[in-house]
Amino acid sequence: MVTQKANSKMMEIHNGGNNPGRQPIILRPENVEAWLDPRIESISDVTKLASFYENEDIIVGPENSSQPSLF
């Protein structure tokens, strides 16, 4: 999992462990193909593809037990 500095809403959730204050990088659908392109080597190009979601863009709610677990 690739992470970035968390917005304040996600900081409340991801506040423990060895690397607190992080949130997952979420790729917008239109950036997935470019993200997987092995020719991209520049950190600035990679950073442009990773969208930072503000508090109002993220919905926080109870875990959806109908989804398969990643762990």
N, C-alpha and C positions, 0 to 999 in steps of 0.2 A: 504494500500500500504506500502510495506517495502522499505526503501531507504538506500543508503550508500553515502559516500562522492563522489561528482561529479568529473568527469574528466573535463578538461578545456572547452571543447565544450559544455557539458551539464550545466556547471556553468553559461554560458552566457544565457541559457534559464531559468534555475531554480534559479533565483537570487533574488527573493522577498519572501514576506510572513514571517512567524515566524521561518522558518527553511531553509534559503537560502543555496545554494551550495550543493544540494543533487541531486541524480539521482536514479531512480527506480532500484531495484535489478532485474536482468533478469536471469531467470534460463535456463540453457541449457537443451534441451529435455532429455538428459540422466540422469539429476539430479532431475527431477520432482518427481519420485516415492520415492526417498530417502528423499526429502524435506518434503513430506507428511507423512513420517513414524513417528508415535507418540513416538517411542522408542528413537529417537534422542533427547537428552537433553543437550548435551555439546555445548556451544557456539562456540567452535573451529570447531566442526563437521558441524554445521549449516553454519558457515562462509566459510568453504571449498566448500560448495555447491553453494554459491552465487558467480556468475562470475562478475568480474569487467571488464567492456568493456572500452578499450582505445579509444581515439579520432577517430582513423582510423577504428574502428569496428562499429561506429555509424553513420548512414546516417541521416542528418537533412534536412528536406524539408518542403514544405507547407503542411498544414493539408489536409488529404484525406477526402473530404466530403462524399465519398461513403461509408465510414465505419460508423457503428452506434456509437453514442456518449455514453460515459460512464457516463455522467452527465445529 
